[in-house]
Amino acid sequence: MIWIALKMLMGDRAKYLGLIFGVTFATLLMTQQISIFMGILERTASQINDVREAEIWIMDGKVRFIDEVPGLPDMYLHRVRGIEGVNWAVRFYKGQVRARLENGDFRNLVLLGLDDDTLVGAPQEMIAGDLADLRRPDAVIVDKAGYEYMWPKEPYQIGRTFELNDRRAVLVGVCKASPPFTTLPILYTRYSAAAGYVPRERNLMNFILASPAPGHDVDNVCHVIQEKTGLQALSQKAFRKKTLDYFLASTGIPVNFGITISLGFIVGAAITGQTFYLFTLENLKQFGALKAMGVNNLRIMGMILIQAFVVGVIGYGFGIGLTAAFFEATSGITHLAGLHLNWLAALGVGAAVLVIITLTALVSVRKVLVLEPAIVFR
Amino acid sequence: MNESQPAVICESVTKEFGAGELRTRALSGVDLNVHPGEMTLLVGPSGCGKTTLISIIAGLLNPTAGQVRVLGETISSMKNRTLVDFRRRQIGFVFQQYNLLPALTAAENAAVPLLISGWNRTQAIDQARTVLEAIGMGNRANAYPHQLSGGQQQRVAIARALVHAPKLLVCDEPTAALDAHSGHTVMELISKVAVQPDRAVIIVTHDSRIYNFGHRIITMSDGRVEKVETLHNSGLPADVKSAT
């Protein structure tokens, strides 16, 4: 009977393709939007992720997320270094500055000030130039997307200069970095150089990066630091979660994406449900004939479920394929870098498609189950 | 089934639809016997209860009152699951609008009752081809319903109704959608192939042109059997008479 069910399904080409289109469209829209949403959320914590060496982030006790951080007096650095269980601790600055380029254009940038001695938080992979050159006077390194944003369509040119807060900056390298939430260029420099680039504030250092001593648990060390300094000390994982939670709770991003994703679900379910229902209605006489000939309701239900399941699997496959093709095709676009087909999104959408086809099948099944086989004589 | 016994016995069969003021009586105490080896025609004006009666005999509707015995089984008191199984094994159906599955070829359509019974697909289709050959449709076994004329589709429907060798064949207006020539061909086919000593054939029809194919004609009116005529020497063409 499965064979008959599939023949019935595929025999009506227009509806069959319509059904697959509905599921494909829903899958594409939902998977793409969820993947972009998750990618953008991941970007909110990209600077946290990019600091590989430090497991502990220490900041003001009231900090809610990475982009809203007041400065700390330098004495906190010494206090943290003196706490048992802390292997090492260094300064770290994150803020925004405005660059004036050679041609007079200006660009806002994310400026990261790295500890002068250790360069903790430095980029992991250079595309052009040498990381060691960051120790030279006025040296800065920019990320690839930032370079393309500041000097579009120009080849990498090490040694070019521009101004930050009326002070000279010399580009010594181009690196790979995770794209930030704001899509601004990321500029790396030494902490001492950053002090000259940013408008004067009483306290510049807004983070202390630390590592637990061997044999010490990260969370325990964080707890001790908090107790002894009154600052907020978080593991990298906890800080990333705190930042993500802030964006989820305090911005319109989830709502906007949620609306699009819901629309994908609703439109997909509507197209699929309506087409499948019409398909079943048009085959009602055939189902009635099968019932008259001795097919019981259970087998009829199985036939309809298998039809819905096949449509769901094929549509889902096409949808995921198209989403993957979309991200593959856009992988070279700088501003979309880092956005990819998220397997969790694919899994979640798979569950949503299952819900769509199950609902669709149930609505249609009901119509057939209550069908009197005597309809064939009317 | 004992061939001397009636294949179908209806005793005081009543069927009502609806409830309260909307209650309508479609059949009123119908008594009827249908014998194996005979073609019984159920005739009468629209709304007289023919379709309701054939639906009850075929186990597609339950009577409100009365008893229906088909092939020795009291189907009016059968549980639904048993009844579905009984229909699958014992009854063949020919519908007015053929009700062939448009996505299946003639052979595949004719094989459906065997597939429902759990036959292997290849064997079922082979068996269906044999039946199609027997009714002169072997050369159209791979055609889809939309590639066949109305008469050819009805012949495929007849093959489908007979492929599992049922003991009761129920036909609803088998010639209503056909022109005179096709209708005659279909009735000749039913007379030749379907009417067998161990099989009863019941045909509901409005078509007076086919009355002479029947062994008995049961005329209904207002939900009752008005008249039963036995045609001992029916007007069948000579070749048909010899075949039956």
Interface residues (C-beta under 8 A of the other chain):
Chain A: M1 W3 I4 K7 M8 M10 G11 D12 K285 Q286 G288 A289 L290 K291 A292 M293 G294 V295 N296 E372 P373 A374 V376 F377 R378
Chain B: T51 I54 S55 A58 L60 L61 R81 V84 D85 R87 R88 R89 I91 F93 F95 Q96 Q97 N99 L101 P102 A103 L104 E108 V112 P113 L115 I116 S117 R121 D172 V204
